[in-house]
Amino acid sequence: MDTLYALQSILLGLLGWAATGMVVMGTSRLTITDRRAMLVCNWLLWMIFAFGTLVYRGLMTTSTAAIYCGVSTVALGLVVMASARRTRTRTHH
């Protein structure tokens, strides 16, 4: 049960990021590149709050939370860049 209690903040962060992502992707005034960049930036913001809650509760150290935020943001950024490159090559053929 303690694990579920700890994962509440992560789940809330994921839900917040997904909701923000739906709003960002539905915005037609931004280019697709801007939308993708905003998704990655919003991921970082939501995960700072999610992991910050774990630090506040004493379930994780600050340095560990920073590493998790950084690594997950870089991983998401790489996935977004790879999908952008793949989409771009498909549209040119």
MMTF fields as JSON, N, C-alpha, C and O atoms, coordinates in Angstrom:
{
  "mmtfVersion": "1.0.0",
  "mmtfProducer": "UNKNOWN",
  "numBonds": 371,
  "numAtoms": 372,
  "numGroups": 93,
  "numChains": 1,
  "numModels": 1,
  "chainsPerModel": [1],
  "groupsPerChain": [93],
  "chainIdList": ["A"],
  "bondAtomList": [4, 2, 8, 6, 12, 10, 16, 14, 20, 18, 24, 22, 28, 26, 32, 30, 36, 34, 40, 38, 44, 42, 48, 46, 52, 50, 56, 54, 60, 58, 64, 62, 68, 66, 72, 70, 76, 74, 80, 78, 84, 82, 88, 86, 92, 90, 96, 94, 100, 98, 104, 102, 108, 106, 112, 110, 116, 114, 120, 118, 124, 122, 128, 126, 132, 130, 136, 134, 140, 138, 144, 142, 148, 146, 152, 150, 156, 154, 160, 158, 164, 162, 168, 166, 172, 170, 176, 174, 180, 178, 184, 182, 188, 186, 192, 190, 196, 194, 200, 198, 204, 202, 208, 206, 212, 210, 216, 214, 220, 218, 224, 222, 228, 226, 232, 230, 236, 234, 240, 238, 244, 242, 248, 246, 252, 250, 256, 254, 260, 258, 264, 262, 268, 266, 272, 270, 276, 274, 280, 278, 284, 282, 288, 286, 292, 290, 296, 294, 300, 298, 304, 302, 308, 306, 312, 310, 316, 314, 320, 318, 324, 322, 328, 326, 332, 330, 336, 334, 340, 338, 344, 342, 348, 346, 352, 350, 356, 354, 360, 358, 364, 362, 368, 366],
  "bondOrderList": [1, 1, 1, 1, 1, 1, 1, 1, 1, 1, 1, 1, 1, 1, 1, 1, 1, 1, 1, 1, 1, 1, 1, 1, 1, 1, 1, 1, 1, 1, 1, 1, 1, 1, 1, 1, 1, 1, 1, 1, 1, 1, 1, 1, 1, 1, 1, 1, 1, 1, 1, 1, 1, 1, 1, 1, 1, 1, 1, 1, 1, 1, 1, 1, 1, 1, 1, 1, 1, 1, 1, 1, 1, 1, 1, 1, 1, 1, 1, 1, 1, 1, 1, 1, 1, 1, 1, 1, 1, 1, 1, 1],
  "groupList": [{"groupName": "MET", "atomNameList": ["N", "CA", "C", "O"], "elementList": ["N", "C", "C", "O"], "formalChargeList": [0, 0, 0, 0], "bondAtomList": [1, 0, 2, 1, 3, 2], "bondOrderList": [1, 1, 2], "singleLetterCode": "M", "chemCompType": "L-PEPTIDE LINKING"}, {"groupName": "ASP", "atomNameList": ["N", "CA", "C", "O"], "elementList": ["N", "C", "C", "O"], "formalChargeList": [0, 0, 0, 0], "bondAtomList": [1, 0, 2, 1, 3, 2], "bondOrderList": [1, 1, 2], "singleLetterCode": "D", "chemCompType": "L-PEPTIDE LINKING"}, {"groupName": "THR", "atomNameList": ["N", "CA", "C", "O"], "elementList": ["N", "C", "C", "O"], "formalChargeList": [0, 0, 0, 0], "bondAtomList": [1, 0, 2, 1, 3, 2], "bondOrderList": [1, 1, 2], "singleLetterCode": "T", "chemCompType": "L-PEPTIDE LINKING"}, {"groupName": "LEU", "atomNameList": ["N", "CA", "C", "O"], "elementList": ["N", "C", "C", "O"], "formalChargeList": [0, 0, 0, 0], "bondAtomList": [1, 0, 2, 1, 3, 2], "bondOrderList": [1, 1, 2], "singleLetterCode": "L", "chemCompType": "L-PEPTIDE LINKING"}, {"groupName": "TYR", "atomNameList": ["N", "CA", "C", "O"], "elementList": ["N", "C", "C", "O"], "formalChargeList": [0, 0, 0, 0], "bondAtomList": [1, 0, 2, 1, 3, 2], "bondOrderList": [1, 1, 2], "singleLetterCode": "Y", "chemCompType": "L-PEPTIDE LINKING"}, {"groupName": "ALA", "atomNameList": ["N", "CA", "C", "O"], "elementList": ["N", "C", "C", "O"], "formalChargeList": [0, 0, 0, 0], "bondAtomList": [1, 0, 2, 1, 3, 2], "bondOrderList": [1, 1, 2], "singleLetterCode": "A", "chemCompType": "L-PEPTIDE LINKING"}, {"groupName": "GLN", "atomNameList": ["N", "CA", "C", "O"], "elementList": ["N", "C", "C", "O"], "formalChargeList": [0, 0, 0, 0], "bondAtomList": [1, 0, 2, 1, 3, 2], "bondOrderList": [1, 1, 2], "singleLetterCode": "Q", "chemCompType": "L-PEPTIDE LINKING"}, {"groupName": "SER", "atomNameList": ["N", "CA", "C", "O"], "elementList": ["N", "C", "C", "O"], "formalChargeList": [0, 0, 0, 0], "bondAtomList": [1, 0, 2, 1, 3, 2], "bondOrderList": [1, 1, 2], "singleLetterCode": "S", "chemCompType": "L-PEPTIDE LINKING"}, {"groupName": "ILE", "atomNameList": ["N", "CA", "C", "O"], "elementList": ["N", "C", "C", "O"], "formalChargeList": [0, 0, 0, 0], "bondAtomList": [1, 0, 2, 1, 3, 2], "bondOrderList": [1, 1, 2], "singleLetterCode": "I", "chemCompType": "L-PEPTIDE LINKING"}, {"groupName": "GLY", "atomNameList": ["N", "CA", "C", "O"], "elementList": ["N", "C", "C", "O"], "formalChargeList": [0, 0, 0, 0], "bondAtomList": [1, 0, 2, 1, 3, 2], "bondOrderList": [1, 1, 2], "singleLetterCode": "G", "chemCompType": "PEPTIDE LINKING"}, {"groupName": "TRP", "atomNameList": ["N", "CA", "C", "O"], "elementList": ["N", "C", "C", "O"], "formalChargeList": [0, 0, 0, 0], "bondAtomList": [1, 0, 2, 1, 3, 2], "bondOrderList": [1, 1, 2], "singleLetterCode": "W", "chemCompType": "L-PEPTIDE LINKING"}, {"groupName": "VAL", "atomNameList": ["N", "CA", "C", "O"], "elementList": ["N", "C", "C", "O"], "formalChargeList": [0, 0, 0, 0], "bondAtomList": [1, 0, 2, 1, 3, 2], "bondOrderList": [1, 1, 2], "singleLetterCode": "V", "chemCompType": "L-PEPTIDE LINKING"}, {"groupName": "ARG", "atomNameList": ["N", "CA", "C", "O"], "elementList": ["N", "C", "C", "O"], "formalChargeList": [0, 0, 0, 0], "bondAtomList": [1, 0, 2, 1, 3, 2], "bondOrderList": [1, 1, 2], "singleLetterCode": "R", "chemCompType": "L-PEPTIDE LINKING"}, {"groupName": "CYS", "atomNameList": ["N", "CA", "C", "O"], "elementList": ["N", "C", "C", "O"], "formalChargeList": [0, 0, 0, 0], "bondAtomList": [1, 0, 2, 1, 3, 2], "bondOrderList": [1, 1, 2], "singleLetterCode": "C", "chemCompType": "L-PEPTIDE LINKING"}, {"groupName": "ASN", "atomNameList": ["N", "CA", "C", "O"], "elementList": ["N", "C", "C", "O"], "formalChargeList": [0, 0, 0, 0], "bondAtomList": [1, 0, 2, 1, 3, 2], "bondOrderList": [1, 1, 2], "singleLetterCode": "N", "chemCompType": "L-PEPTIDE LINKING"}, {"groupName": "PHE", "atomNameList": ["N", "CA", "C", "O"], "elementList": ["N", "C", "C", "O"], "formalChargeList": [0, 0, 0, 0], "bondAtomList": [1, 0, 2, 1, 3, 2], "bondOrderList": [1, 1, 2], "singleLetterCode": "F", "chemCompType": "L-PEPTIDE LINKING"}, {"groupName": "HIS", "atomNameList": ["N", "CA", "C", "O"], "elementList": ["N", "C", "C", "O"], "formalChargeList": [0, 0, 0, 0], "bondAtomList": [1, 0, 2, 1, 3, 2], "bondOrderList": [1, 1, 2], "singleLetterCode": "H", "chemCompType": "L-PEPTIDE LINKING"}],
  "groupTypeList": [0, 1, 2, 3, 4, 5, 3, 6, 7, 8, 3, 3, 9, 3, 3, 9, 10, 5, 5, 2, 9, 0, 11, 11, 0, 9, 2, 7, 12, 3, 2, 8, 2, 1, 12, 12, 5, 0, 3, 11, 13, 14, 10, 3, 3, 10, 0, 8, 15, 5, 15, 9, 2, 3, 11, 4, 12, 9, 3, 0, 2, 2, 7, 2, 5, 5, 8, 4, 13, 9, 11, 7, 2, 11, 5, 3, 9, 3, 11, 11, 0, 5, 7, 5, 12, 12, 2, 12, 2, 12, 2, 16, 16],
  "groupIdList": [1, 2, 3, 4, 5, 6, 7, 8, 9, 10, 11, 12, 13, 14, 15, 16, 17, 18, 19, 20, 21, 22, 23, 24, 25, 26, 27, 28, 29, 30, 31, 32, 33, 34, 35, 36, 37, 38, 39, 40, 41, 42, 43, 44, 45, 46, 47, 48, 49, 50, 51, 52, 53, 54, 55, 56, 57, 58, 59, 60, 61, 62, 63, 64, 65, 66, 67, 68, 69, 70, 71, 72, 73, 74, 75, 76, 77, 78, 79, 80, 81, 82, 83, 84, 85, 86, 87, 88, 89, 90, 91, 92, 93],
  "secStructList": [7, 2, 2, 2, 2, 2, 2, 2, 2, 2, 2, 2, 2, 2, 2, 2, 2, 2, 2, 2, 2, 2, 2, 2, 2, 6, 7, 6, 6, 1, 7, 2, 2, 2, 2, 2, 2, 2, 2, 2, 2, 2, 2, 2, 2, 2, 2, 2, 2, 2, 2, 2, 2, 2, 2, 2, 6, 6, 1, 1, 7, 2, 2, 2, 2, 2, 2, 2, 2, 2, 2, 2, 2, 2, 2, 2, 2, 2, 2, 2, 2, 2, 2, 2, 2, 2, 2, 2, 2, 2, 2, 2, 7],
  "xCoordList": [0.816, 0.0, 0.863, 0.47, 2.034, 2.923, 3.388, 3.585, 3.566, 3.99, 2.92, 3.231, 1.675, 0.58, 0.486, 0.207, 0.718, 0.699, 1.792, 1.578, 2.949, 4.067, 3.819, 4.266, 3.116, 2.906, 1.769, 1.577, 1.021, -0.066, 0.44, -0.181, 1.554, 2.072, 2.552, 2.379, 3.151, 3.59, 2.378, 2.391, 1.329, 0.11, -0.532, -0.99, -0.564, -1.113, -0.284, -0.837, 1.035, 1.906, 1.663, 1.624, 1.498, 1.222, -0.121, -0.24, -1.128, -2.45, -2.426, -3.027, -1.739, -1.612, -0.883, -1.271, 0.191, 0.947, 0.099, 0.128, -0.652, -1.495, -2.58, -2.856, -3.191, -4.225, -3.634, -4.22, -2.479, -1.817, -1.408, -1.514, -0.94, -0.551, -1.708, -1.541, -2.884, -4.059, -4.412, -4.796, -4.28, -4.552, -3.513, -3.854, -2.248, -1.162, -1.31, -1.182, -1.573, -1.679, -2.913, -2.954, -3.913, -5.108, -4.996, -5.923, -3.874, -3.672, -3.164, -2.07, -3.957, -3.57, -2.641, -2.043, -2.51, -1.647, -0.167, 0.675, 0.158, 1.558, 1.956, 1.144, 3.21, 3.701, 3.854, 3.864, 3.973, 4.12, 5.416, 5.466, 6.447, 7.713, 7.538, 8.048, 6.813, 6.549, 5.717, 5.966, 4.736, 3.89, 4.709, 4.543, 5.586, 6.434, 7.365, 7.56, 7.932, 8.82, 8.049, 8.561, 6.821, 6.017, 5.658, 5.566, 5.455, 5.174, 6.337, 6.137, 7.548, 8.726, 8.903, 9.189, 8.735, 8.871, 7.805, 8.09, 6.589, 5.527, 5.778, 5.418, 6.395, 6.766, 7.679, 7.469, 8.689, 9.632, 8.907, 9.144, 8.035, 7.314, 6.447, 6.467, 5.693, 4.828, 5.637, 5.243, 6.762, 7.566, 8.304, 8.576, 8.626, 9.223, 8.252, 8.656, 6.994, 5.997, 5.768, 5.628, 5.73, 5.494, 6.625, 6.379, 7.863, 8.99, 9.254, 9.752, 8.919, 9.064, 8.178, 8.555, 7.019, 6.128, 6.76, 6.651, 7.417, 8.1, 9.259, 9.513, 9.955, 11.035, 10.447, 10.975, 9.358, 8.713, 8.245, 8.34, 7.747, 7.279, 8.43, 8.214, 9.645, 10.808, 11.005, 11.746, 10.356, 10.451, 11.572, 11.89, 12.175, 13.227, 14.121, 13.661, 15.401, 16.301, 16.173, 15.693, 16.6, 16.529, 17.383, 16.96, 18.562, 19.44, 18.859, 18.974, 18.243, 17.615, 16.446, 16.271, 15.647, 14.512, 14.996, 14.401, 16.07, 16.613, 17.115, 16.928, 17.743, 18.224, 17.049, 17.079, 16.02, 14.847, 14.168, 13.777, 14.029, 13.423, 14.259, 13.724, 15.552, 16.433, 16.471, 16.367, 16.619, 16.704, 15.389, 15.393, 14.268, 12.977, 12.7, 12.104, 13.119, 12.92, 13.794, 13.336, 15.036, 15.921, 15.368, 15.369, 14.899, 14.333, 13.11, 12.965, 12.237, 11.058, 11.471, 10.906, 12.435, 12.922, 13.481, 13.258, 14.213, 14.75, 13.633, 13.696, 12.616, 11.478, 10.752, 10.376, 10.558, 9.869, 10.694, 10.142, 12.006, 12.85, 12.867, 12.838, 12.914, 12.909, 11.587, 11.569, 10.489, 9.195, 9.044, 8.42, 9.6, 9.547, 10.357, 9.928, 11.496, 12.335, 11.666, 11.712, 11.044, 10.361, 9.159, 8.914, 8.413, 7.268, 7.708, 7.074, 8.796, 9.31, 9.748, 9.493, 10.402, 10.866, 9.696, 9.763, 8.644, 7.466, 6.752, 6.278, 6.663, 5.921, 6.662, 6.034, 7.979, 8.741, 8.721, 9.115, 8.281, 8.264, 6.95, 6.774],
  "yCoordList": [-1.193, 0.0, 1.262, 2.287, 1.183, 2.345, 2.704, 3.878, 1.687, 1.936, 2.703, 3.64, 2.319, 3.03, 4.466, 5.377, 4.665, 6.018, 6.87, 8.047, 6.279, 7.016, 7.303, 8.326, 6.414, 6.583, 7.545, 7.878, 7.992, 8.939, 10.212, 10.721, 10.719, 11.962, 11.752, 12.629, 10.597, 10.303, 10.191, 10.716, 9.508, 9.371, 10.729, 10.998, 11.568, 12.911, 13.714, 14.449, 13.566, 14.232, 13.744, 14.542, 12.438, 11.886, 12.35, 12.689, 12.365, 12.828, 14.313, 14.726, 15.102, 16.532, 16.781, 17.644, 16.008, 16.153, 15.746, 16.411, 14.664, 14.209, 15.238, 15.511, 15.807, 16.822, 18.068, 18.629, 18.498, 19.651, 19.35, 20.208, 18.124, 17.722, 17.743, 18.118, 17.342, 17.381, 18.811, 19.08, 19.722, 21.131, 21.679, 22.37, 21.368, 21.862, 21.308, 22.054, 20.028, 19.425, 19.909, 19.841, 20.394, 20.928, 22.39, 22.953, 23.005, 24.413, 24.543, 24.082, 25.167, 25.268, 26.45, 26.522, 27.368, 28.539, 28.206, 28.987, 27.056, 26.667, 25.699, 24.907, 25.779, 24.804, 23.46, 23.396, 22.399, 21.068, 20.969, 20.271, 21.657, 21.664, 22.341, 21.86, 23.462, 24.154, 23.284, 23.248, 22.59, 21.717, 20.593, 20.265, 20.009, 18.931, 19.441, 18.775, 20.615, 21.206, 21.503, 21.3, 21.983, 22.276, 21.003, 21.023, 19.896, 18.629, 18.211, 17.777, 18.343, 17.957, 18.901, 18.448, 20.197, 21.167, 20.953, 21.05, 20.665, 20.405, 19.128, 19.034, 18.143, 16.921, 17.261, 16.797, 18.075, 18.458, 19.17, 18.871, 20.098, 20.833, 19.918, 20.016, 19.038, 18.133, 17.142, 16.805, 16.672, 15.714, 16.38, 15.733, 17.653, 18.366, 18.352, 18.097, 18.62, 18.583, 17.163, 16.951, 16.191, 14.804, 14.276, 13.728, 14.438, 13.953, 14.844, 14.376, 16.127, 17.027, 16.608, 16.76, 16.088, 15.584, 14.401, 14.277, 13.535, 12.398, 12.858, 12.272, 13.899, 14.459, 15.07, 14.882, 15.795, 16.445, 15.411, 15.643, 14.284, 13.218, 12.414, 11.578, 12.654, 11.942, 10.57, 9.749, 10.308, 9.009, 8.947, 7.875, 10.111, 10.18, 11.372, 12.376, 11.24, 12.372, 13.359, 13.012, 14.563, 15.601, 15.243, 15.441, 14.727, 14.38, 13.24, 13.257, 12.261, 11.163, 11.681, 11.283, 12.559, 13.134, 13.939, 13.871, 14.694, 15.48, 14.57, 14.868, 13.476, 12.521, 11.91, 11.831, 11.478, 10.898, 11.909, 11.565, 13.147, 14.184, 14.403, 14.462, 14.522, 14.777, 13.628, 13.841, 12.414, 11.251, 11.03, 10.746, 11.159, 10.943, 12.04, 11.77, 13.262, 14.352, 14.158, 14.377, 13.752, 13.481, 12.318, 12.372, 11.272, 10.123, 10.538, 10.141, 11.331, 11.798, 12.682, 12.575, 13.538, 14.389, 13.588, 13.93, 12.513, 11.654, 10.943, 10.813, 10.486, 9.832, 10.822, 10.479, 12.041, 13.056, 13.401, 13.53, 13.55, 13.854, 12.708, 12.937, 11.482, 10.329, 10.232, 9.933, 10.481, 10.413, 11.557, 11.383, 12.719, 13.848, 13.525, 13.824, 12.931, 12.578, 11.509, 11.555, 10.547, 9.473, 10.021, 9.616, 10.929, 11.529, 12.356, 12.317, 13.105, 13.943, 13.104, 13.485, 11.967, 11.133, 10.456, 10.199, 10.17, 9.571, 10.538, 10.14, 11.802, 12.772, 13.161, 13.637, 12.973, 13.335, 12.255, 12.512, 11.073, 9.988, 9.856, 8.996],
  "zCoordList": [0.0, 0.0, 0.0, -0.555, 0.62, 0.633, -0.767, -1.081, -1.612, -2.98, -3.738, -4.474, -3.567, -4.226, -3.737, -4.516, -2.45, -1.894, -2.53, -2.82, -2.745, -3.343, -4.821, -5.34, -5.49, -6.926, -7.263, -8.432, -6.273, -6.535, -7.199, -8.132, -6.722, -7.288, -8.725, -9.571, -9.0, -10.363, -11.282, -12.395, -10.817, -11.604, -11.867, -12.977, -10.863, -11.034, -12.046, -12.864, -11.983, -12.948, -14.366, -15.303, -14.53, -15.861, -16.4, -17.578, -15.545, -15.976, -16.336, -17.328, -15.538, -15.827, -17.129, -17.915, -17.355, -18.593, -19.791, -20.827, -19.657, -20.766, -21.08, -22.248, -20.047, -20.269, -20.917, -21.842, -20.433, -21.026, -22.464, -23.34, -22.7, -24.046, -25.021, -26.181, -24.558, -25.436, -25.818, -26.956, -24.868, -25.162, -26.133, -27.093, -25.878, -26.742, -28.162, -29.132, -28.286, -29.62, -30.374, -31.602, -29.655, -30.299, -30.687, -31.269, -30.371, -30.688, -32.123, -32.451, -32.958, -34.367, -34.642, -35.716, -33.701, -33.92, -33.821, -34.265, -33.243, -33.091, -34.199, -34.677, -34.59, -35.566, -34.873, -33.643, -35.636, -35.053, -34.244, -33.231, -34.686, -33.94, -32.585, -31.574, -32.57, -31.308, -30.37, -29.165, -30.922, -30.1, -29.486, -28.311, -30.276, -29.756, -28.662, -27.645, -28.872, -27.864, -26.576, -25.475, -26.726, -25.537, -24.783, -23.556, -25.493, -24.822, -23.934, -22.8, -24.454, -23.676, -22.483, -21.375, -22.7, -21.603, -20.531, -19.338, -20.958, -19.997, -19.213, -18.039, -19.86, -19.158, -17.984, -16.864, -18.258, -17.208, -16.07, -14.9, -16.403, -15.353, -14.5, -13.274, -15.129, -14.37, -13.543, -12.426, -14.073, -13.314, -12.154, -11.143, -12.288, -11.152, -9.974, -8.839, -10.235, -9.155, -8.647, -7.442, -9.554, -9.152, -8.278, -7.204, -8.738, -7.956, -6.746, -5.722, -6.865, -5.717, -4.556, -3.394, -4.865, -3.82, -3.107, -1.887, -3.859, -3.236, -2.355, -1.303, -2.784, -1.964, -0.695, 0.401, -0.858, 0.291, 1.318, 2.523, 0.844, 1.746, 2.331, 3.209, 1.862, 2.372, 1.752, 2.294, 0.629, -0.025, -1.057, -1.572, -1.361, -2.373, -2.029, -1.486, -2.355, -2.134, -3.292, -4.371, -3.055, -4.08, -5.292, -6.431, -5.056, -6.178, -7.015, -8.24, -6.374, -7.111, -7.93, -9.082, -7.354, -8.078, -9.284, -10.359, -9.103, -10.212, -11.332, -12.511, -10.962, -11.974, -12.724, -13.952, -12.013, -12.663, -13.586, -14.701, -13.13, -13.981, -15.233, -16.34, -15.058, -16.194, -17.182, -18.39, -16.677, -17.559, -18.301, -19.499, -17.599, -18.269, -19.295, -20.338, -19.017, -19.974, -21.217, -22.338, -21.022, -22.166, -22.991, -24.221, -22.318, -23.035, -23.848, -25.004, -23.247, -23.976, -25.15, -26.238, -24.936, -26.015, -27.176, -28.337, -26.864, -27.927, -28.686, -29.908, -27.967, -28.617, -29.528, -30.648, -29.048, -29.847, -31.085, -32.179, -30.924, -32.078, -33.077, -34.286, -32.582, -33.48, -34.23, -35.424, -33.539, -34.222, -35.213, -36.26, -34.907, -35.844, -37.091, -38.206, -36.914, -38.051, -38.905, -40.134, -38.233, -38.953, -39.717, -40.853, -39.111, -39.775, -40.971, -42.026, -40.81, -41.879, -43.081, -44.224, -42.836, -43.949, -44.649, -45.851, -43.931, -44.553, -45.47, -46.535, -45.083, -45.88, -47.152, -48.099, -47.203, -48.389, -49.456, -50.594, -49.125, -50.13, -50.784, -51.646]
}
